[in-house]
Amino acid sequence: MYDDRDNRTSYGGYYDTGSSYVHYDSSGMMDQPKKKKKGKFARIVAKCVILSVVFGSVSSAAFMATNYLGRTYFGDQVILEAETSDVELSKTNTPSASAASPGSGADVYDVSGIVDNCMPSVVSITNIGSQEFRTFFGTYEQESQSSGSGIIIGQNETELLIVTNNHVISNAKEISVYFNSDGEAADENNVISAKVKGTEPSKDLAVIAVRLSDIPQETREIIKIATIGDSRALKIGEPVVAIGNAYGYGLSVTSGIVSALNREVSVQADGQTITNKLIQTDAAINPGNSGGALLNGNGELIGINSVKFISEEVEGMGYAIPITDVESIIGDLMNKVTRDQVAEKDRGYLGITGVDVTEEASINYGMPVGTYVSTVVEGGAAERAGIRKGDIITKLDGSSISGMDQLKAALSYYSAGETVPITIQRKNETDYTEITLNLTLISAKEAGVK
């Protein structure tokens, strides 16, 4: 297991000499762009930790966005209604790959054609944020910098849209995208500021946006929108290629096979346990590869790299989010309104106090994961919207909420006076009923926040 404990800091996970999923911090190990289940594997329940390369301390929080516009199908293509024009996820491709087909008897699997065709669809991402530390002497914040990968997934009239893992951009104060990263010195013209379009923490997904007007014309002529494949058609043993910003050195390539499908894997992120069914591969997925592309032999995107299993006794167990399982979610995120964080004095508040309902509590007590409303401020936004004590907040503006910290982070993008949909689960005689309410946020003073 890669172990550099003296030079790195745990990112929400834990270190173990046995099998575990471990966060990485590789501070000082790389150059940066300028400016810039226990038991059988069929029931994996061991804690995982999401990969990201950290240059200081790694951040944790989630971003939210707004205005869900929906998703429609047309023929063999998926048409996503964009903020200003339709965004199309390409479903066909003619790669220049010269790869040996499975079962052909070829001794060499040449992926150079896939790489030439698909690398222009992958970018490096740098997240400059902050992390809160609690010590004996009090609480303080320290700036952190981390890196990951992203995939160009679409475009509207004003923006280039990039999908990545939520943990890659969580708690970011500044996000930069580096196009055409090849391991050489970064070209300042290709390091461009990005903003959060939308996030779905429960699936570890996020979409960020770069303004087309900020991208140099010569770069726009080179980069490509990824072609979407069908992850449901994957077969065990099928060759795959992974592209990502490993260790923050720039884009690099690894290859392997599909080792298993529908592996149930649990990861720790933002203090919550997220469980999803993922693609297992032996293609090397290293720190910084998070959010990068897993491609099939046709050069089609069939997975978003996310997690690696770390153990002194295990090698070659990486995981990716199956693209077909989350295609509609990505479509929804692409169509949200791009937002900036609101100045603290102008932020909107609900007027509640709450307690996290973790996955463990959800299992033990039969409650939905979210934020349990323990008190409601009289006359506040929550009371006016109809929220009651005992309700559990599960979504804000269509994005999942798994705890109080995540709810606060999401609200930091909304101003007092804005109206936003909020979804709650309300206890009835035998179960919970989902209710969506329109919530008009109040100021900090009205909410009693000092």
Protein Blocks (a to p, Z undefined) as FASTA:
>chain_A
ZZdfklcccehiacdfbdcddddddehkaccdehiaehjfklccbdcddddddfkbacdd
ddddehiebjcdehjbdcdddfkbccdddfbdcdfbfcdcehklpabdcfklmmmmmmmm
pccdddddddddddfkbccddddddddddddfbdcfkbccddddfklmgoiabdcddehi
ehiacdfklpccdddfbdcfknopacddddfklpcfklmmmpccdddddfklpcehiacd
ddddehhlapcddddddfbghiacdddeehiacdddddddfbdcdehjgopacddfkopa
fbdcfbdcddfkbghiacdddfklmmmmmmmmmmmccdddddfklpccehiadddddfkl
mmmnopacddddfbdcehiaklmnopaehiacfbgghiacfbfklmmmmmmmpcehiacd
dddddddfklccddddddddddfklnopZZ
